[in-house]
Amino acid sequence: MKSSGNFLTAIFKNLFVIVFLVLLVIYGITGFFVLPPMVEDTLKSVVYEQTGRDLHLDKVKINPFALTVRIEGFSIPGENSEDLSGFKQLYVNVKAIALFWLSVHVDDIVLEEPFGNLIIGSDGKWNFSDILDNITANGAAEAEPEETDADKQPVHVSISRIDIHGGHVRFQDQALETPADITLSDIRLNVSGFSTKPGTPFKTGFSAILQNRGQIKLDGYSKLFPLHSKLEATLKTIPLSLAQPFVNETMAISIQNGNMDLNANIELEQKPDDTLSGLITVNTDTNDLHIIENMTGNDLFRMKKLSIEGVHISLKPSDLSIGRIFLSDPEIYAGVLENGQLTVSLLSKPSKKELPVEEKKPVQVTAMGKEKEPSDPLKFKITAIDMTNGMVTFTDQSVKPECRVVLSGLNASLKNISSDPATTSGIEIQGKLDPYAPFTVSGEFALLSQRPFNFLNMNLTDVDLKNFSPYAGKYMGKEIEKGKLNLSLDYKIAERKLTARNTVFMDQFTLGKKVDSKDAVKLPVELAIGLLKNLKGEIHVDLPVEGNLDDPEFKYGRTVLNAIANLITKAATSPFKLLADIVGGGEDLGNIRFSPGDDLLSKESQKKVSDLAKALHERPKLNIEIKGTYDPMKDRDVLAKRKKNQKISETMLVTLAEKRAEAIRKKLVSGGLETRRIFMTAVQKKESKDSIGVDSILILKTN
């Protein structure tokens, strides 16, 4: 009996081993040989069902003992010869699947050489738009299964290591006028300690090469449920020419050179109400930017460096603060073409015709969860914007010879710029004009306030006016021989009322040769200059401007131009009144009145002539013509009463007029005016409208 029991025990032991070995063989055969083709067929079926495209798959390998899956040569074909997406090899090493604890543990996921080709065709459609349509149709056709209690239990997934390397993505936009072609190569993604278990941190590292030149890196830690990430992003040597195809759609400019570096620290956190808050800190540099105009090929903008430092972006509440924006050696080129067109008008392109309605496919967005609350307005603050060694070159080809004005050595600073209307910002600018005339600008303004600025001061000194001779030739009909300009502008605003003082000082301003110009104004410019210029060759002009900023009819620039035009017009119509205003006199210095029948100057007239002599002595470019006058009625009546029974002849009246002119000349000479600048003209009969007196006629001329 004992031997038979041992025999049965041995049989059962051997049978167990045999069964185990058989099951092991079946398990191995199933894993190594049965499952791979089944997985391959399933993948192809699912991909075709979802995308409508045939999946290409080289090989599926499964090791049931090591719990590894390897998929090789995976690719989804594109609409053209290039595949849409795929990868060389995917390797997954599953550590364990614990159904009881609803968890999956994966040791490794390794993806080698993934790729994607994303194309917007000339018709504006993506090369995967049919796939999206197919997925949408399949999703609508499938009814959502009822959620069970088991479905509500989250399955925790943990992956020790995710390694994606050798990736390549190419984006093309063939709908653009100049097709865009952008590549990301050498894509790497490394994730360690990934877990969907709430509060478990994992490390992420990403890098790629943009357009075979720029470097992109992203490193940091994250955890899920709720989301909390701390990341550092770095961009190096990103070529700005990548934007050229998109710029070409609206602007006729070419980016010749320029690259950008950026460093950002990102912290994001999901709040209990599922909103996302966070803080993003950014520092960025743009280097060696060079932009030209397409039509002329001329420079438009150059800049050695643009630094934006201390950028803090808060997501909730929306808040943007920038520590400093710094521009180094910016150069701006602008001007006017021969036809009078501004060069900046060449920069924009006409908008393209709208696509047909049937080709426009709006993206459907489904709201989830709570209705979105209106977002808070963005608040922003910029502590400082600084510029060093800037230059502005303005070339006007509409005048001959062309005029070129250069502002150089520009240093500027704007302080405390904010979205708060109550914030007052300051501005300071220093530089030189062509290249020896210094100028300064200073002021305070409120960016978003109803008042544009509190005050603004501008001072420009020692400007060589000969550089602006082409404008004088075109608009005044004469070249500028010489002259210097000092300009002081002082603007103040109080209670929406502008008070401006424009002080102009010109030294030795002299017009030269005559220029034939159809645009020359028909105004006595030389007479105005002669009136304004004193004995030292100086011109002092003060043009005050006042206005209410709430008045829609008030335009500052137009008001200033009108004041200048009125000044010149006054020189033509009322030169002696203008002269009186300049020297501080009250009355018209050209109104020299005599009593009827008399050739003696009254005390009042003597003072006027003395003031006139002094004013003309200080204005050596002016001559004066004196035309004696007589009134045939008034003078004849008075003379007849004086000389009883004597007939008053026309000759006697002419003699009276000549004596009046001589009295004026004598007083002018005694007042210091050279006789060579005084011209006597033929007398004139003049009937006065009032009975007070007879006015002599004085005329100012330039010598």
Secondary structure, DSSP 8 states (H G I E B T S, - for coil): -HHHHHHHHHHHHHHHHHHHHHHHHHHHHIIIIIHHHHHHHHHHHHHHHHHSS--B--EEEEETTTTEEEEEEEEEE-SSSSEEEEEEEEEEEEEEEETTTTEEEEEEEEEES-EEEEEE-TTS-BTTHHHHHHHHHHHHHS------HHHHS--EEEEEEEEEEEEEEEEEETTSSS-EEEEEEEEEEEEEEEE-STT--EEEEEEEEETTTEEEEEEEEEETTTTEEEEEEEEEEEEGGGGHHHHTTTB-EEEEEEEEEEEEEEEEEE-TTS-EEEEEEEEEEEEEEEEEETTT--EEEEEEEEEEEEEEEETTTTEEEEEEEEEES-EEEEEE-TTS-BGGGGSB--------GGG---------SS--------EEEEEEEEEEEEEEEEEETTSSS-EEEEEEEEEEEEEEEES-TT--EEEEEEEEETTTEEEEEEEEE-TTSSSSEEEEEEEEEEEEGGGGHHHHHHHHSEEEEEEEEEEEEEEEEETTEEEEEEEEEEEEEEEEEE---TT--SS-HHHHHHHHB-TTSEEEEEEEEEEETT-TT--HHHHHHHHHHHHHHHHHH-HHHHHHHHHT-SS-TT-EEE-TT--S--HHHHHHHHHHHHHHHT-TTEEEEEEEEE-TTHHHHHHHHHSTT----HHHHHHHHHHHHHHHHHHHHHTT--GGGEEEEEEEE---SSSS-EEEEEEEEE-
